[in-house]
């Protein structure tokens, strides 16, 4: 009798353990629920990451704007960055975007850091450091990475800027241009775009909806509907603008300078 009771006790515990476990169907249901929750959360996490990239990018542009202002304040007759004179050891009639790195680093607290010149959203076809984009930009005379010719052969760059600085050459015929120009001679300096995300033709950011602030819809296309970049203006403000707001010729500034954005504030071909 005693042994039978012991056996019955063991059987009861085994039944309890069996009932406490998951059946295959229950396990599949739990896995399905977890998969649904993950699918719901992933877009939110991706959106949060992109928002963080945008905030960091805008913060970097504000730092660069402050550094540009400090650089100009150090001059008796302030002029914008000279992006046409080759850096030491180089030659050629190019637009040396890397000059901004050499000029501004002393004003950024660390003369060796490239952190303010990086954008976390600059990846793949939106980064100047990809080999394809290095080979794409140099024929258009813009140098965002050094050394040359090493980077053209595939060596990783040692100096770079993921931001474009206004390299519009001085044109005395139209009293236009920004690179190396005296600020007092610029017609509407607050509307000059000092810097923006490099490779503006391939925007890095996106905006779901916003009010158009300047210009017209111009070359608006469905593939560019929500794509945007950050622009740093001469009044040190940073604005996120959609591609069709800053890129087309019809995207004028409030004073009539035609687009694209690099003409704003200084290029008025019908005025002398």
Residue, then its C-alpha position, 0 to 999 in steps of 0.5 A: x500500500x505504501x509503495x502504491x501511494x509513492x508511485x501515485x505521488x510520482x505520477x501526480x508530479x509527472x502529470x503536473x510537470x507535463x501540464x506546466x510545459x508548453x505544447x507545440x501549438x502554444x509555443x508556435x502561438x508565443x513565437x508568432x506573438x513575439x514576431x508581430x511585436x518585433x515587426x511593430x517595434x522595428x519601424x519605430x526603432x528605425x525612425x528613432x535612429x534616423x531622428x538621432x542621425x538628423x539631430x547629430x548632423x544638425x548639431x555638427x553643422x551648428x558647431x561648424x557654423x560657430x567655427x566659421x564665425x570665429x574664423x571670420x571674427x579673427x580677421x580685420x575684414x572678414x571673408x569666407x573660407x577660401x576653397x579654391x587655393x590648393x592645400x599645402x603639397x597639392x596643386x590644381x584648379x579644383x574646389x578644395x572642400x578639404x580646406x574647410x577641415x584645415x581652416x576650421x579644426x583649430x576653432x573646434x577644440x581639437x586640431x586633429x579630430x574629424x568628428x564634427x565633419x562626420x554625419x552618421x547618416x552618410x552611408x554608402x551612396x550618400x558618403x563622400x568616402x565611398x570609392x564610387x563617390x570619390x571617383x564621381x566628385x573629383x571629375x567635377x573638381x570637388x575634393x572632399x577626401x585626401x590624399x590624392x591619388x591614393x583615394x582614387x586607387x582605393x586607399x582609405x582617406x585620411x582627411x575628409x568632410x561629409x559636409x559641403x561648404x560654399x565653394x562658389x568662385x568669385x565672379x566679378x561680372x555678376x558681383x557673385x561668388x562666396x569662396x574667399x570673398x569679403x562678407x561685407x561685399x555679399x548682398x544678402x549674407x544671411x541667406x548664403x548657404x555656408x554648408x550642407x550635407x555633401x552630395x546634395x543630389x543624394x539626400x541623406x535625411x527625410x521629412x514626412x511633411x512640412x511647409x515649403x519655406x522657399x521657392x517652388x516645387x520645381x523638379x519635385x518627383x515622387x522618388x524625392x518626395x520626402x528626401x531632405x538635407x540640412x542647410x547651414x545659413x549665414x545667420x547660423x540657422x540650420x534648416x532641414x529642406x526637401x530636395x525640391x525646395x533647394x535644388x531646382x532653378x525655380x527655388x529662389x531665395x526671398x530676394x530673387x537669387x535663382x536656385x540651386x541653393x548655392x546661389x542664394x544670397x549672392x547671385x543676382x544676374x539681373x542686378x548690378 
